[in-house]
Amino acid sequence: MSDIRWLDALIPRRVFDFSSQFLSLEEASIIRFTGTQYPISDKMFNLLNVKYVLAQNPSENTPDECTPATGVQQNGNNQPDFGINAPDNIIYQQYKDKTGLNEYLINIGGSVRQVILNQLHEKFNLKLAVPQHSPELDFSIGLDPQYFGAGWGDGVNFHVSLLDAGSRTLVFSKFIDPKNNPCDRKWTDERVSLEKWAGKDVIIEFSTDDGPGGDNYLDWEFWGNVRLADQSNIAQAGQLASSSSIYEPVYKDHDVIIYQNKNVLPRAFVVYDVIDVTTSDIAMSSITDPKLNLAKTAVVENLPDELVGSINQNGQQLQSVAGSAKPINSGELDVQVYTNTPGLLVVSEQYYPGWVAYIDGRKASIYAVDGIFRGIYLNPGNHKVQFIYRPLSFLIGGIISIISLMITIIYLLSCPWLSQKYHR
């Protein structure tokens, strides 16, 4: 989709605009490969026909059975790993405009958390109305996995204190040292009981400090999925993570983990519901609508009204139909597809000037779909659709080459010394 070094000047505008709909500013500045610590939107993977995702295996050299590191002090209880399907960070969402903290997603040990980055020795407070029902606070703690093998740092102490009417109560404290203790190279999920303060408005203080040796170099610590406990949500999240995760591990060694994307869309498929828009900006903003199922509905730019009506006559009643896409070479793609009603063929190939399309040998119009892909209107029947790259520069270059060759031949034939040479 873009140059591996993120050279913006080499990226077509549509690619940049498309990626910007799914990547945060933090991600856009550091994305290089799919194995990044900052996950790209699942919806973007599905649209781009990404079947497999490669991730670094952070558990390298980690024993199967780990014992707590020496000196661990713990007042909380480890909880099951809820994974990326955990409930939203309710507390952060409520107070993010007031805290001014850095919040995004990060992967540690193959599990993703919504995090708050807290620099060492810094504190942040969150106001909280402790509920009467399930008065418990859930959160995860972890250090930046990029520096597990860096050789610096000696761990971090995580503390949670409750401030109420001028008094301070330490409710959680734990030391982790993933650089020196492989058993800590994961998210540690914790739960703290707030039953003593049920029904009251309190302030919760999150803080960290150095390990025993005072070496805090590259100790970047994270508080993940800070939220109030909800038994029903937790049960549901655990079930989702275990049974219906869209990523299924299919290979693992000491370096990498390969996940299969079970929700990936076909490279070519026909939809029977379209939304017609007038500009690429509108299309880009439309595709991120969480209610829009892009497996059944396409956002198309400037599709003629009569074609929109023809496709939408069945609404969303019909399921999309997959086509068979066969790359011929870098500049040609063939798609074989059957549809029993008018529809729009969506191909997850970049919409870009210079491509031409033929349906059963007849030239057809190409429309921009979902901001970045190619779309072709299809009548009912079995069709062979060909995409061929024939940019204007290619045609101009070919004409110039032919003219140059003709001029060269004429010159050689009319050159006096060459004629004399062959007449001797």
C-alpha positions in Angstrom: 0.0 0.0 0.0 2.9 2.3 0.6 6.7 2.6 0.5 8.2 0.5 3.3 10.0 3.6 4.7 6.7 5.6 4.7 7.8 8.0 2.0 4.6 10.1 1.8 5.7 11.7 -1.5 5.5 8.2 -3.2 2.0 7.4 -1.9 -1.1 8.2 -4.1 -3.4 10.5 -2.3 -6.2 7.9 -2.1 -3.9 5.4 -0.4 -2.9 8.0 2.2 -6.5 9.2 2.8 -7.7 5.5 3.0 -5.1 4.6 5.6 -5.8 7.7 7.6 -9.3 6.5 8.2 -8.0 3.5 10.1 -4.7 4.6 11.6 -4.2 6.9 14.5 -1.6 9.6 14.3 0.7 7.5 16.6 0.4 4.6 14.2 0.8 6.6 11.0 4.2 7.8 12.2 5.7 4.3 12.9 3.8 1.7 10.8 6.2 -0.4 8.8 4.9 -4.0 8.7 1.8 -5.9 9.8 3.8 -7.1 12.8 3.8 -3.7 14.4 3.0 -3.3 18.1 0.2 -0.9 17.2 -2.6 -2.9 15.5 -4.2 -1.7 12.3 -8.0 -1.7 12.1 -9.5 -5.1 11.5 -11.9 -3.6 9.0 -8.9 -2.3 7.0 -7.3 -5.8 6.9 -10.6 -7.3 5.7 -11.0 -4.8 2.9 -7.4 -5.2 1.7 -7.9 -9.0 1.4 -5.2 -9.6 4.1 -5.5 -13.3 4.7 -2.6 -13.7 7.2 -1.1 -11.4 9.8 2.5 -11.8 10.9 3.4 -10.8 14.5 6.5 -11.0 16.5 6.5 -13.7 19.1 7.2 -11.8 22.4 7.3 -15.0 24.4 10.7 -16.1 23.1 12.7 -18.0 25.7 9.7 -17.9 28.1 9.3 -21.1 30.1 6.0 -23.0 29.9 5.5 -22.6 33.6 6.6 -19.4 35.2 7.1 -18.6 38.8 6.8 -15.0 40.3 9.9 -13.0 40.3 11.7 -12.4 43.6 10.4 -9.5 45.6 7.0 -9.4 44.0 4.5 -7.6 46.3 0.9 -8.1 45.2 -2.4 -7.0 46.7 -4.5 -7.7 43.6 -5.6 -10.9 42.0 -4.7 -12.1 38.5 -7.7 -12.2 36.2 -8.3 -14.2 32.9 -6.9 -12.7 29.7 -9.8 -10.9 28.1 -7.8 -10.0 24.9 -8.8 -7.3 22.5 -12.5 -8.1 23.0 -12.4 -6.7 26.5 -15.1 -4.1 27.4 -14.3 -0.5 26.5 -12.1 1.6 28.8 -15.1 3.3 30.4 -13.0 5.4 32.8 -10.7 6.8 30.2 -13.5 7.5 27.8 -15.2 9.6 30.5 -12.2 11.5 31.6 -9.9 11.6 28.5 -10.5 15.3 27.9 -9.4 16.1 31.4 -6.4 13.8 31.9 -4.4 14.9 28.9 -2.8 11.4 28.8 -1.6 9.4 25.8 -4.0 6.6 25.0 -3.9 4.0 22.2 -3.6 0.2 21.7 -0.6 -2.0 22.3 0.2 -5.7 22.0 2.2 -7.5 24.7 2.5 -11.2 24.6 0.1 -11.6 21.7 -2.7 -9.8 23.6 -4.0 -6.3 22.9 -5.0 -3.7 25.4 -6.3 -0.2 25.3 -3.7 1.6 27.3 -2.7 4.8 29.1 1.1 5.5 28.9 2.4 6.7 32.2 6.0 7.9 32.4 8.0 6.7 35.4 7.4 8.7 38.6 4.4 10.4 37.0 0.9 10.1 38.5 -2.6 10.5 37.2 -5.9 10.7 39.0 -9.3 9.6 37.9 -12.6 10.6 39.6 -14.9 7.7 40.0 -18.4 7.0 41.4 -18.0 3.5 42.8 -21.1 1.5 42.0 -23.1 -0.5 44.6 -23.1 -3.5 42.3 -19.8 -5.2 41.5 -17.6 -2.4 43.1 -14.4 -3.7 41.6 -11.7 -2.1 39.4 -10.1 -4.1 36.6 -6.9 -3.1 34.8 -3.7 -4.6 33.3 -0.1 -3.7 33.8 2.8 -4.1 31.4 6.0 -2.7 30.0 6.9 -1.8 26.4 7.8 -5.1 24.7 10.2 -3.3 22.3 12.8 -3.2 25.1 12.4 -6.6 26.7 15.8 -7.6 25.4 17.5 -4.2 25.6 19.6 -5.0 28.7 18.7 -1.8 30.6 16.1 -1.3 33.4 15.4 -3.3 36.4 11.6 -3.3 36.5 8.8 -1.0 37.7 6.5 -0.9 40.7 2.9 -0.2 39.9 0.7 1.3 42.6 -3.0 2.1 42.9 -4.2 4.3 45.8 -7.7 5.5 46.7 -8.1 9.1 47.9 -11.2 9.7 50.0 -11.9 12.7 52.2 -8.2 13.5 52.6 -7.2 10.0 53.4 -5.0 7.8 51.2 -5.4 4.0 51.0 -3.0 1.8 49.0 -5.2 -0.8 47.4 -2.7 -2.4 44.9 1.0 -2.7 44.5 3.0 -5.0 42.3 6.6 -5.2 40.9 7.3 -6.6 37.4 10.6 -6.9 35.6 10.1 -8.4 32.1 13.6 -7.5 30.9 15.1 -9.8 33.5 12.2 -12.1 34.2 10.7 -13.7 31.0 7.6 -14.7 33.0 6.6 -11.0 33.1 6.6 -10.6 29.3 2.9 -10.4 29.1 -0.1 -8.4 30.3 -0.8 -9.0 34.0 -4.6 -8.6 34.5 -5.6 -7.4 38.0 -8.8 -6.8 39.9 -9.1 -4.6 43.0 -12.1 -4.6 45.3 -13.6 -1.2 46.1 -16.4 -2.6 48.2 -15.4 -0.4 51.2 -16.2 2.6 49.1 -19.3 1.3 47.3 -21.7 4.2 46.4 -19.2 6.9 47.1 -17.4 9.4 44.9 -13.7 8.9 45.2 -10.4 9.7 43.4 -8.1 6.8 42.3 -4.4 7.5 41.9 -2.2 5.5 39.5 1.5 5.8 40.0 4.8 4.0 39.3 8.4 4.1 40.6 11.8 2.5 40.0 12.9 -1.0 40.5 15.3 -2.0 43.4 18.4 -0.8 41.5 17.0 2.6 40.4 17.7 1.8 36.7 14.7 3.1 34.8 16.2 3.4 31.3 13.6 2.5 28.6 11.1 1.5 31.3 7.9 2.6 29.5 5.0 1.4 31.5 1.3 0.9 30.5 -2.0 0.7 32.4 -4.3 -1.3 30.1 -8.1 -1.6 29.9 -8.7 0.4 33.1 -12.4 -0.1 33.7 -15.1 -0.9 36.3 -15.8 -4.6 36.6 -19.0 -5.9 35.0 -19.5 -9.6 35.5 -21.8 -10.0 32.4 -19.4 -8.1 30.2 -16.4 -10.0 31.4 -18.1 -13.3 30.8 -19.1 -12.3 27.3 -15.6 -10.9 26.5 -14.0 -14.1 27.6 -16.3 -16.1 25.5 -15.7 -13.9 22.4 -11.9 -14.1 22.9 -11.9 -17.9 23.1 -14.6 -18.9 20.5 -15.1 -16.2 17.9 -11.8 -14.3 17.6 -11.4 -13.2 13.9 -7.7 -14.1 14.1 -6.7 -17.8 14.4 -3.1 -18.8 15.1 -1.9 -21.2 12.4 1.9 -21.2 12.9 4.2 -20.3 15.7 7.9 -20.6 16.4 10.4 -18.8 18.6 10.4 -15.7 16.3 6.9 -15.2 14.9 3.3 -16.0 15.2 1.1 -16.2 12.0 -2.6 -15.5 12.4 -5.3 -16.3 9.8 -7.9 -13.7 9.3 -11.3 -15.5 9.2 -13.3 -12.4 8.2 -11.2 -11.5 5.2 -13.2 -10.4 2.1 -12.6 -12.0 -1.3 -10.3 -10.3 -3.7 -13.3 -10.0 -6.1 -17.0 -10.1 -5.1 -20.4 -8.8 -6.2 -22.6 -6.7 -4.0 -26.3 -5.8 -4.5 -26.5 -2.6 -2.5 -24.6 0.6 -3.2 -24.3 4.1 -1.7 -23.6 6.7 -4.4 -21.4 9.7 -3.3 -20.0 12.6 -5.3 -16.4 12.9 -3.9 -13.6 10.7 -2.5 -13.7 12.7 0.7 -17.3 11.6 1.4 -16.5 8.1 0.4 -13.5 7.9 2.8 -15.6 9.2 5.8 -18.5 6.8 4.9 -16.5 3.6 5.0 -15.7 3.9 8.7 -19.3 3.9 9.7 -19.5 0.9 12.2 -23.1 0.2 11.0 -22.0 -0.2 7.3 -21.3 -3.8 6.3 -18.8 -3.5 3.4 -19.2 -7.1 2.6 -22.8 -6.4 1.4 -22.7 -2.6 0.6 -20.3 -0.6 -1.5 -19.7 3.1 -1.4 -19.3 4.2 -5.0 -18.3 7.5 -6.5 -20.4 9.0 -9.3 -22.3 5.9 -10.4 -25.1 6.9 -12.8 -28.5 7.0 -11.2 -30.0 4.4 -13.5 -27.3 1.9 -12.5 -27.7 2.7 -8.8 -31.5 2.0 -9.1 -30.8 -1.2 -11.0 -28.4 -2.6 -8.4 -30.5 -1.4 -5.4 -33.7 -2.9 -6.5 -33.2 -5.9 -4.2 -31.8 -3.8 -1.4 -29.7 -5.8 1.1 -31.6 -9.0 0.7 -29.0 -10.7 -1.4 -25.7 -12.0 -0.1 -22.5 -11.0 -1.9 -21.1 -13.4 -4.5 -17.4 -14.2 -4.7 -15.6 -14.1 -8.1 -12.5 -15.9 -9.2 -9.6 -13.5 -9.6 -6.6 -14.6 -11.6 -3.5 -12.3 -11.9 -2.0 -12.7 -15.4 1.0 -10.4 -14.8 1.7 -7.1 -12.9 -0.5 -5.2 -15.4 -3.4 -7.5 -16.0 -6.0 -9.2 -13.9 -8.9 -11.5 -15.0 -12.0 -12.1 -13.0 -14.6 -14.8 -13.7 -17.9 -14.2 -12.0 -21.6 -15.1 -12.2 -24.5 -13.0 -11.0 -28.2 -13.7 -11.5 -29.2 -10.0 -11.0 -27.6 -6.6 -11.6 -24.8 -5.9 -9.2 -21.5 -4.2 -8.6 -18.2 -6.1 -8.9 -15.8 -4.9 -6.3 -12.1 -5.8 -6.8 -9.6 -5.1 -4.0 -7.1 -3.6 -6.4 -6.2 0.1 -6.3 -8.3 2.5 -8.3 -5.7 4.4 -10.3 -5.5 6.3 -13.7 -4.4 4.1 -16.5 -6.5 1.0 -15.8 -9.0 -0.1 -18.4 -11.7 -2.8 -18.1 -13.4 -5.1 -20.5 -16.5 -7.2 -19.8 -16.6 -10.2 -22.2 -14.4 -8.2 -24.6 -16.3 -5.0 -24.4 -14.9 -1.9 -22.8 -16.5 -1.0 -19.5 -16.3 2.0 -17.1 -14.4 1.6 -13.8 -15.7 3.4 -10.7 -13.9 4.2 -7.4 -15.3 1.9 -4.7 -14.8 2.3 -0.9 -12.5 5.1 -1.5 -9.6 3.1 -3.0 -10.8 0.0 -5.0 -12.2 -0.6 -8.5 -15.8 -1.3 -9.3 -17.6 -2.5 -12.4 -21.3 -2.6 -13.1 -22.5 -6.1 -14.1 -25.7 -7.2 -15.8 -27.0 -10.7 -15.0 -25.0 -13.6 -16.4 -21.7 -15.3 -16.4 -18.9 -12.8 -17.2 -15.2 -12.5 -17.8 -13.9 -9.2 -16.6 -10.4 -8.1 -17.7 -8.4 -5.3 -16.1 -5.4 -4.1 -18.1 -3.0 -1.3 -17.2 -2.6 1.0 -20.1 -1.6 4.5 -18.8 -1.5 7.5 -21.1 2.3 7.7 -20.5 2.6 4.2 -21.9 0.7 5.1 -25.1 2.7 8.3 -25.5 5.9 6.5 -24.9 5.0 3.8 -27.5 4.1 6.4 -30.1 7.4 8.3 -29.5 9.3 5.0 -29.8 7.7 4.1 -33.1 8.2 7.6 -34.5 11.9 7.5 -33.3 12.4 4.1 -34.9 10.9 5.3 -38.2 13.1 8.4 -38.3 16.2 6.3 -37.6 15.4 3.9 -40.4 14.7 6.7 -42.9 17.9 8.4 -41.9 20.0 5.2 -42.3 18.5 4.5 -45.7 19.1 8.1 -46.9 22.6 8.4 -45.5 25.1 9.0 -48.4 28.1 7.2 -46.8 26.0 4.2 -45.8 24.6 3.9 -49.4 28.1 4.0 -50.8 29.3 1.4 -48.4 26.7 -1.1 -49.6 27.2 -0.3 -53.3 31.0 -1.2 -53.3 
